[in-house]
């Protein structure tokens, strides 16, 4: 598969106040938002251990237990189908401590799971981690997202909003995003293109930041658009506080 061109990304942030009747308003009694956990699997195509890992997630993605609680992104590192994916893995996720591929991360650096010597081991390890994260309960998040995908030919533009629904100011936030392709199941996506990150120094309580990801080139987008989504998330100190999946 040909390498996908990454176009440099500039995100413009515009702060705005939430209307008092807006569901994003932290004073609105109906503003509870489910936390969506971000799961990232880094693997190498053709590698036996990676095959066990992807098979395990294939099964987990069909489990309705995690529906609306998990967004899974799979990054294929052999070959590096996405320019920058290897660098992202080494510097942002593995953080200099490489335990080997396949490698699994829950909510950034919050959780890491190794052990895919067999399909059964991978399934057990990953399932335990997901169960611990979701616990079958509604868990509120301090953030909510909205995003819209706008295709034109093979170009894709993404407009999004991030809302702080807590009652406190948030600072030093990092926005990230990946264009993904739906691989079936309830939450399984394959990374197509990384988007550049954006720092948000301050996000006041009840504030919504609007940002636009400039157009990026996606090969054969028109024929693939039915399966194309974007996963966006916000990090606090490298921990993912909320993720969102949008079509």
C-alpha positions as CSV (number, residue, x, y, z in Angstrom):
1,X,0.0,0.0,0.0
2,X,1.4,3.4,-0.9
3,X,2.4,5.7,1.9
4,X,-0.2,8.3,2.6
5,X,0.8,12.0,2.3
6,X,0.5,13.9,5.5
7,X,-0.4,17.5,5.1
8,X,0.8,19.9,7.8
9,X,-2.0,20.8,10.0
10,X,-2.9,24.1,11.5
11,X,-5.8,24.2,13.9
12,X,-7.4,27.5,14.7
13,X,-9.0,27.7,18.1
14,X,-11.7,30.2,18.9
15,X,-13.1,30.3,22.5
16,X,-16.8,31.0,23.0
17,X,-19.2,31.0,25.9
18,X,-21.9,28.4,26.1
19,X,-25.5,29.6,26.0
20,X,-27.3,29.0,29.3
21,X,-29.7,26.5,27.7
22,X,-27.0,24.6,25.9
23,X,-26.5,21.0,27.1
24,X,-22.7,21.7,27.3
25,X,-23.4,24.2,30.1
26,X,-22.0,22.7,33.3
27,X,-24.9,24.2,35.2
28,X,-27.4,22.3,33.0
29,X,-28.7,19.3,34.9
30,X,-28.7,17.2,31.7
31,X,-25.0,17.7,30.8
32,X,-23.6,14.3,31.9
33,X,-21.4,12.8,29.2
34,X,-20.2,9.2,29.0
35,X,-16.4,8.9,29.0
36,X,-15.1,7.2,25.8
37,X,-11.9,5.3,26.4
38,X,-9.2,5.4,23.7
39,X,-7.5,2.1,23.0
40,X,-4.5,2.1,20.6
41,X,-2.9,-1.1,19.3
42,X,0.4,-0.9,17.5
43,X,1.2,-4.0,15.4
44,X,3.2,-5.2,12.4
45,X,1.4,-7.0,9.6
46,X,2.6,-10.5,9.1
47,X,4.0,-10.9,12.6
48,X,2.6,-13.8,14.5
49,X,2.2,-12.1,17.8
50,X,0.6,-9.1,16.1
51,X,-1.8,-11.5,14.5
52,X,-2.8,-12.8,17.9
53,X,-3.4,-9.3,19.1
54,X,-5.5,-8.2,16.1
55,X,-7.6,-11.4,16.4
56,X,-8.2,-10.7,20.1
57,X,-9.5,-7.2,19.3
58,X,-11.6,-8.6,16.5
59,X,-13.5,-10.6,19.1
60,X,-13.6,-7.8,21.6
61,X,-14.9,-5.3,19.1
62,X,-18.0,-7.5,18.5
63,X,-18.8,-7.6,22.2
64,X,-21.7,-5.2,22.9
65,X,-20.4,-4.8,26.5
66,X,-18.0,-2.1,25.3
67,X,-20.3,-0.3,22.9
68,X,-20.2,3.5,23.3
69,X,-17.4,3.1,25.8
70,X,-14.4,2.3,23.7
71,X,-12.7,3.6,20.5
72,X,-10.0,1.3,19.2
73,X,-7.4,2.5,16.7
74,X,-5.0,0.0,15.1
75,X,-1.7,1.3,13.7
76,X,0.1,-0.9,11.2
77,X,3.8,-0.3,11.6
78,X,5.1,-2.7,9.0
79,X,5.4,-1.1,6.7
80,X,4.7,2.3,8.2
81,X,1.5,3.0,6.3
82,X,1.1,6.4,7.9
83,X,4.0,8.9,7.8
84,X,4.8,9.6,11.4
85,X,3.1,6.7,13.0
86,X,6.3,5.0,14.1
87,X,7.5,8.3,15.6
88,X,4.2,8.8,17.4
89,X,4.5,5.3,18.9
90,X,8.1,5.7,20.0
91,X,8.0,9.2,21.4
92,X,4.4,9.7,22.5
93,X,3.2,6.2,23.6
94,X,6.2,4.0,24.3
95,X,7.9,7.0,25.7
96,X,11.4,5.5,25.2
97,X,10.4,2.2,26.9
98,X,9.9,-0.3,24.1
99,X,8.5,-3.6,25.3
100,X,8.0,-4.8,21.8
101,X,5.2,-5.1,19.2
102,X,2.3,-5.6,19.5
103,X,1.8,-2.9,22.0
104,X,-1.4,-1.8,23.6
105,X,-2.3,1.5,25.3
106,X,-5.4,2.5,27.1
107,X,-6.1,6.3,27.3
108,X,-2.6,7.2,26.3
109,X,0.0,6.4,28.9
110,X,-2.6,5.5,31.5
111,X,-2.6,1.8,30.8
112,X,-0.3,-0.5,28.8
113,X,-0.9,-4.2,28.2
114,X,1.7,-6.7,27.0
115,X,1.5,-10.4,26.5
116,X,0.4,-11.7,23.1
117,X,2.3,-15.0,23.1
118,X,-0.9,-16.7,22.0
119,X,-4.4,-15.6,21.0
120,X,-5.8,-16.7,24.3
121,X,-3.2,-14.8,26.3
122,X,-3.9,-11.6,24.2
123,X,-7.6,-11.9,24.6
124,X,-7.4,-12.4,28.3
125,X,-4.9,-9.5,28.9
126,X,-6.8,-7.0,26.7
127,X,-10.2,-8.0,28.0
128,X,-9.1,-7.6,31.6
129,X,-7.8,-4.1,30.8
130,X,-11.0,-3.1,29.1
131,X,-13.1,-4.4,31.9
132,X,-11.1,-2.5,34.4
133,X,-11.5,0.7,32.4
134,X,-15.3,0.4,31.8
135,X,-16.4,-1.7,34.7
136,X,-19.8,-1.8,33.1
137,X,-20.7,1.6,34.6
138,X,-21.5,5.0,33.3
139,X,-18.4,7.2,33.9
140,X,-18.7,10.9,33.3
141,X,-16.2,13.0,31.5
142,X,-15.2,16.6,31.9
143,X,-15.2,17.0,28.1
144,X,-17.5,16.5,25.2
145,X,-16.7,16.6,21.4
146,X,-18.5,17.4,18.2
147,X,-17.0,16.9,14.8
148,X,-18.1,17.0,11.2
149,X,-16.4,15.5,8.1
150,X,-16.6,17.4,4.9
151,X,-15.3,15.5,1.8
152,X,-14.6,17.1,-1.5
153,X,-13.0,14.8,-4.1
154,X,-10.0,13.2,-2.3
155,X,-9.8,16.0,0.2
156,X,-11.2,15.8,3.7
157,X,-11.9,18.8,6.0
158,X,-12.8,18.2,9.7
159,X,-14.5,20.8,11.8
160,X,-14.8,20.2,15.5
161,X,-15.7,21.6,18.9
162,X,-14.4,20.7,22.3
163,X,-16.4,21.6,25.4
164,X,-15.4,21.8,29.0
165,X,-18.4,20.6,30.9
166,X,-16.7,20.6,34.3
167,X,-17.0,23.4,36.8
168,X,-13.2,24.2,36.8
169,X,-10.8,25.7,34.4
170,X,-8.7,23.3,32.4
171,X,-5.2,24.1,31.3
172,X,-2.4,22.7,29.2
173,X,-4.7,20.5,27.1
174,X,-3.5,18.7,24.0
175,X,-5.8,17.9,21.1
176,X,-5.1,14.9,18.8
177,X,-6.9,13.2,16.0
178,X,-6.6,10.4,13.5
179,X,-8.6,9.7,10.3
180,X,-9.6,6.1,10.5
181,X,-11.4,3.4,8.5
182,X,-14.2,1.3,10.1
183,X,-13.1,-2.3,10.2
184,X,-16.4,-3.7,11.5
185,X,-17.6,-4.5,15.0
186,X,-18.6,-1.8,17.5
187,X,-15.4,0.2,18.0
188,X,-12.7,-1.1,15.7
189,X,-10.9,1.4,13.4
190,X,-7.7,1.2,11.3
191,X,-5.6,4.3,11.2
192,X,-5.5,6.0,7.8
193,X,-3.8,9.4,8.6
194,X,-2.5,11.1,11.6
195,X,-3.5,14.7,12.3
196,X,-1.1,17.2,13.9
197,X,-1.7,17.9,17.6
198,X,-2.7,21.3,19.0
199,X,-2.1,22.8,22.4
200,X,-4.9,24.6,24.2
201,X,-3.4,26.6,27.1
202,X,-6.7,27.4,28.8
203,X,-10.3,26.2,28.5
204,X,-12.6,27.8,31.0
205,X,-15.5,26.0,32.7
206,X,-18.5,26.0,30.3
207,X,-16.4,27.1,27.4
208,X,-16.4,25.6,23.9
209,X,-13.4,25.8,21.6
210,X,-14.0,25.6,17.9
211,X,-11.2,24.3,15.6
212,X,-10.8,23.3,12.0
213,X,-8.4,20.7,10.6
214,X,-7.5,22.0,7.2
215,X,-8.1,19.7,4.3
216,X,-6.0,16.5,4.1
217,X,-5.6,14.2,1.1
218,X,-7.1,10.7,1.5
219,X,-6.5,8.3,-1.5
220,X,-9.7,7.1,-3.1
221,X,-11.8,9.0,-0.6
222,X,-15.0,9.0,-2.5
223,X,-15.2,5.2,-2.7
224,X,-14.0,4.8,0.9
225,X,-16.0,7.5,2.5
226,X,-18.7,5.2,3.8
227,X,-16.1,3.6,6.1
228,X,-14.2,6.8,6.9
229,X,-14.4,8.2,10.4
230,X,-12.3,10.5,12.6
231,X,-11.3,9.8,16.2
232,X,-10.4,12.9,18.2
233,X,-9.3,13.1,21.8
234,X,-8.1,15.5,24.5
235,X,-5.1,14.7,26.7
236,X,-4.1,16.1,30.1
237,X,-0.5,15.3,31.0
238,X,-0.4,12.6,28.3
239,X,-3.5,10.9,29.8
240,X,-6.6,10.8,27.5
241,X,-9.5,12.4,29.3
242,X,-12.1,12.0,26.6
243,X,-12.3,10.6,23.0
244,X,-14.9,10.9,20.3
245,X,-15.7,9.0,17.1
246,X,-17.4,10.8,14.3
247,X,-18.7,9.9,10.9
